[in-house]
Amino acid sequence: MDKIVRNVIIFAALIIVIAATFTIFIISKRDSSVNGVNSVTSQVATTDASGANTAVTKAVQDATLSVVGGNYIITPSTLKKGIPVRMTADLASLKGCSRSVVIASLGVSKYVQPGDNIITFTPTQTGNIRIACSMNMYTGSFNVE
């Protein structure tokens, strides 16, 4: 009887994890913009050459990094050149060395962990950008236009 209760509890916990993951996925898709790039804009007060205050709009691209079947998946898979990226690592899918994220062509190297799962960078070149773990076991790519 104890094994049955334990298996029911494990099954219920698994269903809860799947439901939470699905909910997060749906929310992130709902918040995407028309171009598939989530962007957050903020106003930054600056002073121009004449001393007058001006406002500059600064955009940030939001992306998610996850692992599926041993491959990095970046959502959305296309980002814009010259606009800062705030990539949130899905720690539930990143295990072992996949948490040591390297984007060599952009000089990015970060170990993501609970409380520190945001990777920030600004794409400086267009094309297909490779991403890998530090051991080159997990790989993936995203496009910059």
N, C-alpha and C positions, 0 to 999 in steps of 0.2 A: 504494500500500500504506500509506503514511503517513497518508492521509486516513481509511482504514478503521480503523487503530489509534486515531487521535484520536477518531473518532466512537464507537468502542467504549468508550473511557475516559470520554467525556462521558456516554454512556448509563449506564454503571455508576455514575458520580457522581450522576446524576439519580435513579437507583433508590435509592441510599443516602440521599439527602436525603428522598425520599418515605417510605421506611421509617422514618427517624428521626422525621419529623413525625407519622406514623401512630402510632408507639409513644408519643410524648408525648401525643397526643390520647387514646389508650386509657388511659394512666396517669392523666391528669387526670379522665377520666370515672369511672374505678374509684374514685377518692378522693372523689367528690362525696357529699355527705350526702343524706338522704332528701328534704329540701326543695329540693334543687338548689343549695344554698348551701354552699360549702366553708367550714368555720369551724375556726379554731384557737383553743383556749382556753389561757390561762396563768393561773397563780396569782400575785397580787401581794400582798405582805405590807403591811398598813397598820395604823395604830394608831387605835382609836376614841376617843371623847371621854373615856372612863374610863381611857385609857392601855393598854388590853388590845390585844394583837396580834390582828388578824383577817385573813382571806384574802378577796380579792375576785376573782371570776372575770371575765376580760375576753375577749370574743370578737372575732375578726377574720374578715371575709369575704374569701375568696380568689376572684379573678376573673381571666380572661384577656382581653386585648384583641388582636384580629387584624384584618386587612383581607382581605376577599373581594370581588372584583369592584368595587373602588372604594368599598366600604362598610365602616365599622367594625362588627365583630361582638364583642359582649361575652358571655362565657360564664362563669357562667350569666347569663341576660338579666334576671333579677329579683333584686334585693338588698333587704336589710332597712334601714329607717330607723334611724338612731342607732347603728349598729354599724360600726366602722371597716372600710374596704375596702382591701385590698392587691391592686392590679390589676397583673398582669405583662404587659408588652407583648411580643408575639411579633415580635421584630425581623426575622425571616425574611420575614414578610408585610408589615411596615410599611416602605415605601420613600418617599424624598423627603419632601415636606411632611407626609405622614401621621404622621411621627414627632413633629411638633409638635402635641401633644394639648391640646385646650381643652374643659373642661366649665364653661362660663361661669356657669351657675346655681349652681354650687358653688364658684366662685372658683378652679378648678384650671386651671393652664397649665403644661405641662412638655414639654420636648424629651427624648425617650427615645433612648438610645444604648447601645452595648455597655458593660456594667458599671454602667449606671444606667437600667434599664428597668422600675423599679417606680414606680407612681403610687399615692399614698396619699391618701385623703380619707374623710370621714364624711358619708354622705347625711343632710341635715337636713330634707328635704321628701319627701313621697310623690308618686307620679305618674310620668309619662314624662319622663326626663331626656335632653336632647340632648347629643351629643358630636360634635365636629368638629375638623378640623385648623385651623391658624391661617389658612389661605387659604380655608377653607370648601369645599374640593374633596372631601374625604372626610368623610362624615357617618354618624351612626348614633344609636342611643338604647338606653336600658335602663330598666327599671321599678324603682321603689322602693316597697315596701309597708310 
